[in-house]
Every structure is written in C-alpha cells, then in structure tokens.
C-alpha cells in the first residue's frame, strides 16, 4: 500500500490533469463503487475498469470475480500500467485480466461489458472530451449494463467559486453534460464521507444501447 501511495503521489505531482486526486480512493469508496458488481448474477460477467491507477478499486473488483469472469483495465498512464502489471503478476487465482494501455476512446472490445467502473477525473477534462467519453462508455455497454462512477463532493461548485471566467464556463458545460447523461440514464448517488476528499458515488443502468436522448 505504501508503494501504491508513493506511485500515486508522484503521478499527481507530474500528471495532475489525468490523475486528478491527491491520494488513492478509500476502501469505503471502493466498497460503494463496486456495490452493483457485488450483486452480480452467478453467470460469467465482463467487467471494464477505466482509469484504475494503482488499483484501489481493482482490488475490490477482484473479490467479486471468479475464474470464468473477465476484467479489462484501461489505463493511459504508462507508469500506472507498469505498476498494475507488477502487482497483477504477483497474484494467483485471478480471473482473466487484460490491460489496455490506451485512451478509453480507443477501446473496442469483442463483446459489450456487463459492468463498467470509472475512476477518470472528468472534471479535469475539456467538455468535448467528457461528452465523447460518456457516449463511448454507452457504446461499450448492452441493455442492462451497470455503470458506476464518482466525483468529489460539490467539486464543480467549489472550484467555480475560485476560478476564472473560462474555468467557470468549462465547469458549467461539464455540469450540463452530466445532467443530460443522468436524465437519459438515471442514477443513484451516495456520498462517501470517509474518503479524502469526500466523494459522491454515481450508479447508472443502461436500459438500452442507444445513447441518444428521447424525443
């Protein structure tokens, strides 16, 4: 765990734009973000984790998976990829795990996923990229896929209060994208106070593959 923390702090300093957190997520947030997976059926499932970093969520995901399940990890940071490869290589009895060292927008799986879990810092990105990522996540799903995400509690409101006009406009655009996404797909929100900073876990269920808004 100390190695994980050191790796995370180093990448936060060097690559804040894509890391987005000061320390790895707590076990309390990991428990909540994987709570839908914990209720999985007995049949084999396909799971995608986006932005696993040092594996704070991955560890909990693995406790819910068996040898017939598959787990794909999509991580764009090469240092986190190397960290994950070393850690996963030391484990035994894990399900089939693949690491995609690329942007989520470049992931095109053979089959849709049953569960998608994201640790991406969407509030750090430009609105066009956020919109593209959300729509691509839907394209990787099937009707019934569970998608779980999180964001730091009231982060857009807090950042907007101390930001430039351009930054406030960027944050408002992201807020609108998330609101539209929620309107289409619904969500359940839980605030996890025992995390630094406190975080809101968001759970969506894709009832149809078509991501376009209803008329």
N, C-alpha and C positions, 0 to 999 in steps of 0.2 A: 504493500500500500504506500510506503514511503517513496518507493521508486515511481509509482503512479503519480504521486503528488509532485515530485520533483519534475517529472516529464511534463506534467500539466502546467506548472508554474512557468517553466521555460518557454513553452509554446504560447502561453498567454502573453508573456512579455514580447515575444518575437512576432506573433501572428494573431493579435487580438481580433482582427477582422473576421477570421474564420474560427477562432477558438471561443471567444465571447464570454468566458467565465473565468473567475479568479481561481477557483478550486473545483475539483470534480464534484458531481452531484452526490447528495447524501443517500444513504440506504433507504431513508424514508421516501424520498422522491423516486428512487428506483423501484421500491415496492409498489407505489401508486402507478407509475408509468407502465409497469408490466402487469397490472391487475387484470386487464382484459385477457391477456395471454394465460394468466393463472386459471381462467375459467374455460380453457380450450377444450375441444372435444377429444375423444380418445383416438380419432383417426389422425394420420400424419399431417403435419402442418408445415407451411412455408413461411418463414419469418425474415423480414428485412429490417436491419437497424441502420439508420442514416446518421453519420457523424458520431461513431462510438468513442472517439478519442482514446482514453486509456482503459475503457471498458467498464465504467461504473454501472451502466445499465446492462451491458453484455453479461456480466457475472450473474445478475438476477435472471436474465432471459434464459441462460443455460440451465438454471434449476427447474425450469418449466418444460424443457425439451427432452425427448428421448432419442434413441439411436436411429429411428426412422424419420425423424424430422430434419429439416434443413434450415440453416441460418446463414444469410448473406449479410456481410458487413460492408458498408460503403463509406470509405474514409479518404478524403482528398489530401490530408496532411501526411507526407511521406514518413515523418518521424513517428507519428502515431501509428502508421501502418507497421513500421518495424517493431514498435513496442507491442502491438497486438500479435504479430507473428511470433515473437519470442514467448509471449505469455501463453498463447494458444498451443504452441508447440510443446509446452511443458505439461499440458493437461492430458488426461487419458479418459476414455469412455465418453467423449463428447459427441454430439450429433455431427452431421456433415456441415462444416463451416467453410465458407469461401469469403475472401476479402477482395472487394473491388476497390483498387487504388485509383479512384477517378471521381469526377463530379457525379452527383445523383442524376443529373440530366443526361449523362452518357450511359446509364444503366438500362439495359434492355434484356430482361430475364426471359427464360424459355417459357415460363408459366407465371400467372399472376400470384401475388402473395396473399396469405390469409391474415397476417398481422404485419403492420408497419409501425416502427417506433423511431422517432426522430429526436436527435439532440442538437439539431442545427440552430445557430443563433440568428434566426431570421430577422430580428430587429437590427442586426448589423448590416444587412444587405440593402441593395437598391430595390425599390418596389417592383421593377420589371423582373428582376431575378426571383424575388419572393413569389410573384404570380406564376412564373414559369415552373418553379419548384413544386408549388402546391398542385398545379394542374398535372405535372408529371407524376406526382405521387398517386393521384387518382388513376392515371393511365396504367400504373403498375398493380392496380387492385382488381378485384372482381366484386360483384354484388355480395355484400356481407362482410367484406374486409373491415377489420378494426384498425384504425389509425390513432396512435397516441403521440402527443407532442407536449412540449412545455415551454413556458416563458416565465421570466422573472416577474414577480407580482408588481403590477402597476408600473412596469418599467417604461412604457412609452409615455405615460403621463409624467413620470418623474423626470425623464430625460428632456421632454418638451419644455419643462419649466426652466431649464438652464441652457437651452440650446439656441443656436442661430435660427434665423427665419427659414433658411433652406433645410436645416435639420428638422425643424418642426413640420415642414411640408412633407419631407420624406417619411417621417413617423406617422403623419396623418394618412398618407397614402397606404402605408402598410396596415394601419388600423382598418381602413376601408376594405382592403383585400381580405383580411382575417374575418371581418364582419360578413362579407359576401360569402366567403367559404363556409362559415358557420351557418348562414341562412340556408345554403344549399344542402349541407350535410348534417347539420345539428351537432351539438357537442354536449358533453358533461364536463364540468370544471370543478376541480378540487384544489384548494390552496394548501400547500405543504409548508408550514411554518418552520419545521425542523430541517431547514436547508439554508445554505448561505449563497446568495440572498434567498429569502422566501420565494417560492415558485408556485405557479398555477399549472397543474397538470390538465391537459385537454384531451378528451377522448371523442373520436368521431367514428361513425359507422357508415360506410358507403353502401347505400341501398341499391345503387345502380352504377354501371360502369361509365355511363355518360356523365360528364362533369359540367355540362352546360346548364345555365340557370333555367328554372322552369319559366314558362311563359306566364 
